[in-house]
């Protein structure tokens, strides 16, 4: 599981602390139907 989180973090640019707080509510649909991750960064509180 740690390896999966590490690889996901590498592909998304999210930190470990942001990845472990993800929930299904953070997945939104784009205007063309694609999935996007929308989350407030834990350390800086910036929307990413």
NUKOLKOL-84791 format. One record per residue (C-alpha): x, y, z; residue in three letters. Coordinates in steps of 0.25 Angstrom, whole numbers, padded with zeros to 4 digits, always signed. Layout:
% NUKOLKOL-84791
XYZALA ...
//
This chain:
% NUKOLKOL-84791
+0000+0000+0000UNK +0011+0010+0003UNK +0017+0007-0011UNK +0003+0010-0017UNK +0002+0023-0009UNK +0016+0027-0013UNK +0014+0025-0028UNK +0000+0032-0028UNK +0007+0044-0021UNK +0018+0044-0032UNK +0007+0044-0043UNK -0002+0055-0036UNK +0009+0064-0029UNK +0001+0062-0016UNK +0008+0061-0003UNK +0006+0048+0005UNK -0002+0056+0016UNK -0011+0061+0004UNK -0012+0047-0002UNK -0016+0040+0011UNK -0028+0050+0014UNK -0034+0048+0000UNK -0048+0043+0000UNK -0058+0041-0012UNK -0064+0055-0009UNK -0050+0060-0015UNK -0053+0054-0029UNK -0061+0063-0038UNK -0065+0062-0052UNK -0059+0072-0062UNK -0067+0079-0073UNK -0064+0068-0083UNK -0067+0056-0073UNK -0053+0054-0069UNK -0050+0051-0054UNK -0042+0062-0046UNK -0036+0062-0032UNK -0040+0075-0024UNK -0034+0077-0010UNK -0030+0088-0001UNK -0015+0085+0002UNK -0013+0081+0016UNK -0001+0090+0019UNK -0004+0103+0011UNK -0020+0102+0010UNK -0018+0105-0005UNK -0029+0099-0014UNK -0022+0089-0023UNK 
//
